[in-house]
């Protein structure tokens, strides 16, 4: 955090009427063992109180909340030969994140520990879990009702509603956000004065007013920031494009990472990707022209979905678009919330419903539930292998391959194409047949035995079933 952000946070916490379960004020009593117990207790209590963080503050009087200052220097403090911060981190289970800020305010030194609220699992220090009961720190085992609530609790923290910037002026809001683009994208006329602009931004949940000051929400910052570098914690949320020289990652040809908010930088991102995709030369009656080998609507929709459905709580990872000679891979942080085999027919769930709704209103992606259908349809029109949807360890990846003949496709390629074709037909009100699958692969009618084998393999894999012995086929989930 910047100095002013820390001052604003300190004033906000000092303004609380009393010390509470998720905030502890201390003056100078910085005993390492005691700090570890408070990290456990404040993390557990913040979870119970639906707070993002707990706070342990040194240099503030416990009763009056007056700033007294402290001589505690956590960055130089050691326990044995080990730095205090690392010593604390290794003794906390599960490993929660906490940050230490030390700064001077009114010529007095203040230290703030900002501790992430635990998620569903009580945090222990040296094997013991603690919790705040009123203003007292107590062993969690003595308060079984609180422990049960932590285990049962599903956090309802919504990323978009969090604050990326707190207690700033109206002029700072308008400098940090590209507000003319916001109104253009939402198809609103730009209001005639600053107050009207701010009022509309608040209606759209982009900012929140706090007296004469304003908070910028994560929703507003991540979509509309002039520069994400101005918002701590959001710098790595900009998409990154890497173009490789071959089919592996050994040699990079070009790389670019965005810096603007995701909405205002989206068109530039898509244009950059399309400009760097491989193309084929098509000869018309008069002119030659370059034709992209990947459908633009598929690239646009998959990139938009990667941005919308990413897990913003995963740090150190951003949306990646990697372009190889024989494929393009689009990866976003976070596992999908539904089975990858149900992407085509299922109305999507999103971790970020507010962001998704705003992106759709601005026309960056298709209406709810229709985007992946259009991806598959465009892939079939371009006669490309079926896209592969992968659920990995904390990531979701879509792989679109360059053109292949049916002979060049692997058995999984063929089965995946058969399954996706059956889904597309079914959601369009039709059934897949041997003939429609021949058309999908663009092969002659005499090759129907090859298609029959692909259909049998897909049935054996449990992905499609025959519909009432009619030689028409539907996805497996139709009969569920």
C-alpha positions, 0 to 999 in steps of 0.5 A, spaced: 500 500 500 502 507 498 503 511 504 496 515 503 492 508 503 495 506 509 493 512 513 486 512 510 486 505 513 489 506 520 484 512 520 478 508 518 480 502 523 481 508 529 474 510 528 471 504 530 467 505 536 470 499 540 476 494 539 472 488 535 473 481 534 477 482 527 481 488 530 486 488 535 490 495 538 497 494 541 502 499 543 509 496 544 508 489 547 510 485 541 512 478 543 513 473 537 509 467 540 503 472 542 503 475 535 502 468 532 496 467 536 493 473 534 494 472 527 490 465 528 485 468 532 484 474 528 484 470 521 478 466 524 474 471 527 474 475 520 472 469 517 466 469 522 465 476 521 464 476 514 471 480 513 476 480 508 481 481 513 483 481 520 488 487 523 493 487 528 496 494 530 502 496 534 502 504 536 495 505 538 492 505 545 487 500 546 482 504 550 482 511 546 485 509 539 490 515 540 496 514 536 502 513 541 507 510 536 511 503 537 519 502 537 517 495 534 520 494 528 518 487 525 522 487 518 528 487 523 526 482 528 528 475 529 526 469 532 533 465 533 536 466 526 530 466 523 526 473 520 520 474 524 515 474 518 518 467 516 517 464 523 510 466 523 508 464 516 511 457 517 508 456 524 501 457 521 496 452 518 493 452 513 498 457 510 494 464 510 497 470 507 498 476 511 502 483 510 506 487 515 506 495 513 510 499 518 510 507 517 510 513 520 504 517 521 504 524 525 511 523 526 510 516 530 511 509 528 505 505 526 505 497 524 499 494 521 499 486 520 493 485 515 491 478 515 487 474 510 480 471 513 481 463 513 476 460 508 472 454 512 478 451 516 480 454 522 487 457 522 492 454 528 499 457 530 503 451 533 498 446 533 493 451 537 487 455 534 485 461 537 479 466 536 477 473 539 471 473 544 469 480 544 476 483 546 479 477 549 483 472 545 481 465 547 482 457 545 478 456 539 477 449 542 473 452 548 468 455 543 465 449 539 460 453 536 464 458 533 469 452 530 463 449 527 461 455 524 468 456 521 468 449 518 461 450 515 462 457 513 462 458 505 465 465 504 460 470 501 466 475 499 464 478 492 471 480 489 467 485 485 465 489 491 471 489 494 475 496 494 481 497 490 482 504 492 480 507 498 478 514 501 480 518 495 478 525 492 473 525 486 479 528 482 483 522 483 477 517 481 476 521 474 484 521 473 485 513 475 479 511 471 477 512 464 471 515 465 469 517 458 470 510 455 466 507 461 460 512 458 461 510 451 462 502 452 455 503 456 452 507 450 450 513 455 451 520 454 457 523 458 454 527 463 455 535 463 458 535 470 463 532 475 457 530 480 453 527 475 459 523 472 460 520 479 453 519 481 452 514 475 459 511 476 456 509 483 450 507 480 454 502 476 458 499 482 464 502 479 465 507 485 462 508 492 462 514 496 464 515 503 462 522 505 466 527 501 471 521 499 470 515 494 472 508 494 474 505 487 471 498 487 475 492 484 469 492 479 471 499 477 478 498 477 479 491 474 475 493 468 476 501 467 483 503 470 487 507 466 493 503 468 492 497 473 499 499 475 496 504 480 492 499 483 496 494 488 494 487 487 491 488 480 497 489 476 497 481 474 490 481 472 492 484 465 492 479 459 499 476 457 500 474 449 506 470 447 507 468 440 512 462 439 516 461 433 514 453 433 510 448 436 513 449 443 515 454 448 523 454 446 523 460 442 519 466 443 518 471 437 514 476 441 510 478 447 505 483 450 502 484 457 496 489 457 496 495 462 489 498 462 483 495 465 480 489 462 474 492 458 478 498 455 483 494 453 479 488 450 478 491 443 486 492 443 487 485 445 483 482 440 486 486 435 493 484 437 491 477 437 488 476 430 494 480 427 499 475 430 495 469 428 497 465 422 493 465 415 493 462 409 493 465 402 486 465 398 486 466 391 480 469 388 478 471 381 481 478 381 485 478 388 489 474 393 487 475 400 490 473 407 484 468 410 485 467 418 485 460 419 482 461 426 475 464 426 475 471 429 468 470 433 471 463 437 477 467 439 473 473 441 468 469 445 474 464 448 478 470 450 472 474 453 470 468 457 477 467 460 477 474 462 470 473 465 470 467 469 478 467 472 479 466 479 481 473 481 483 471 488 489 467 485 495 471 485 501 471 481 497 468 475 494 472 469 490 470 463 495 467 458 494 467 450 499 463 447 500 462 440 504 456 437 504 455 429 500 449 430 495 451 435 493 457 440 492 456 448 488 460 452 488 459 459 485 463 465 486 462 473 481 458 476 478 451 475 471 451 471 465 451 476 462 446 471 464 440 468 468 441 461 463 437 457 457 441 459 460 448 457 456 447 450 449 446 453 450 449 460 448 456 462 455 458 465 456 459 472 461 465 474 465 467 480 464 474 477 457 475 476 457 483 476 463 483 472 460 478 467 453 482 466 457 488 465 461 485 460 455 483 456 452 489 457 458 492 453 457 487 448 464 484 449 461 477 449 455 473 447 449 473 451 449 468 457 449 461 455 450 462 447 457 463 447 460 456 447 455 454 442 457 459 437 465 457 438 463 450 436 459 452 430 465 457 427 470 451 429 466 446 424 465 452 419 472 452 419 473 445 418 478 445 424 479 440 430 474 440 436 477 445 441 479 441 447 477 444 454 482 442 460 480 443 467 487 443 470 490 445 477 487 451 479 487 453 471 482 452 465 485 452 458 482 452 451 486 449 446 484 450 438 488 447 433 490 449 426 487 445 420 488 437 420 485 432 415 481 427 418 487 422 417 491 427 421 487 427 427 488 422 433 482 418 436 481 423 442 480 428 437 475 425 433 471 423 439 471 430 442 469 432 435 463 427 435 461 429 442 461 436 441 457 436 434 452 432 437 451 437 443 451 442 438 445 439 434 441 437 440 441 444 443 439 447 436 433 442 436 436 436 431 440 430 432 447 428 430 447 422 424 452 419 420 451 424 415 451 430 419 458 428 422 460 426 415 459 433 413 462 436 419 469 432 417 467 434 410 468 427 407 465 423 402 458 419 403 462 413 401 466 414 407 460 412 412 464 406 415 469 411 418 464 415 421 460 409 424 467 407 427 468 414 430 460 414 433 462 407 436 468 409 439 464 415 442 459 411 445 464 406 448 467 412 451 460 414 454 459 421 451 453 419 446 448 415 446 443 412 440 436 416 440 431 410 441 434 406 436 433 411 430 441 411 428 440 418 431 445 420 436 445 425 442 449 427 448 450 422 454 447 428 459 440 428 455 438 421 458 440 423 465 
